[in-house]
């Protein structure tokens, strides 16, 4: 079975009408053509980055810098401890904004 007409397969995956696969793109399609980012997408990206930074910091503190894999101290994740790491997370977002949180967990006003 080949790719759908008008589509090329970029990873060897088969594309069919019953199954959508992200590896298939329209031959003449470009994501840069007439692309407008949803206004709320930045909030989603920042939320994901906040969780990633918090988990990374928690992992380094709980498991150690040189630990390979998830250590027993993080199985299961302590929610109260993770909340502290979330509140203390800070980073520069992809749009250049400095993201941090106050003691109540609120981000800076926009």
N, C-alpha and C positions, 0 to 999 in steps of 0.2 A: 504494500500500500504506500503510495507516495504522499507528498504534501498536498494541501488543498490548492486548487487553481488560484493563482495570484499571490501565493505565499511561498516563501522559501524557508527551509528548515535550517536553523543555524547550529544545531547541536546533534543532529542525527535522530532526533525524536520524530515520531510520526504524528502528523496533525490530522484530526478528523473533526467533522461537525459535532460529534458527540462529546469530544474531549477538547477543552481549551488548553493549550500549552504555551507558556510564555516564551518558549524558544522559537516560536513561529512569528515572523513579522511580515507585514505586507511589503511586497517588493519595492513599491514606490513610497512607502511611509517613512516619515522621519519624525522623531519625537520633538525636534526643535521647530518644526513647522507649526505655527499658530498655537503653540503650547502656552497655556496660562495656568500657573500653579494655583490650586485652591487656597483661599486665604487662611484656612484653618490648618493646612498641612504643616506649617511651621511649628504649631503647638504640639502636633503629634510627634514630629521629629525631635523636638526638645524633650518631650516626655520619655521617648525611647533613650535618648542620650543621657538623661538624668538617671534612669534605671541602670544603664550600662556603667556609668561612672560610679554610682553607688555600689553596685555589685562588685566592680573591680576593686574599689577601696576596701570594702568589707572582706573580700577574698584575701587581699594582701595582708590585712591586719589579723584576720582569724586563721588563715591557713599558712601565711608566710610568703615572702617574696619568691622563694625558690621552690615552692610546692608545685608538684606536677599533678594536675587534675583536682577535682573537688575533694577537699578533706572532710573527714568525719564530722568536724565541728560545724560544718555548714549543711549537714543532712539531718533533719530538714532545716530550712532557713528559719532563723529566729526573726519573726515579723517585727517585734519591738526594736530589735537591734538594727534591722534593715531600715526601718523608718528613720532612725537617727542618721544613718548614712545617706538616705534620700534627702533629708533636710540639710545636711552638710555638703551635699554635692554642689559643685560649681564648675563652670566651663565656658568657653567662648563658642557660641552656636555657629552653624554654617553661614548665617547671615551677618556674623560679626558682633552680635549682642553678647554681653556678659550675663550669664544665667547663674543665679544664686537664689537662696531661699532664706527667709527670716525664721525666727524661732517657732513661728506658727506654721511654717511650711509654705508660706505664700511667696510667689516669685515677685520680682520688682514690677511696679506699675508700668504700664505702657503709655 
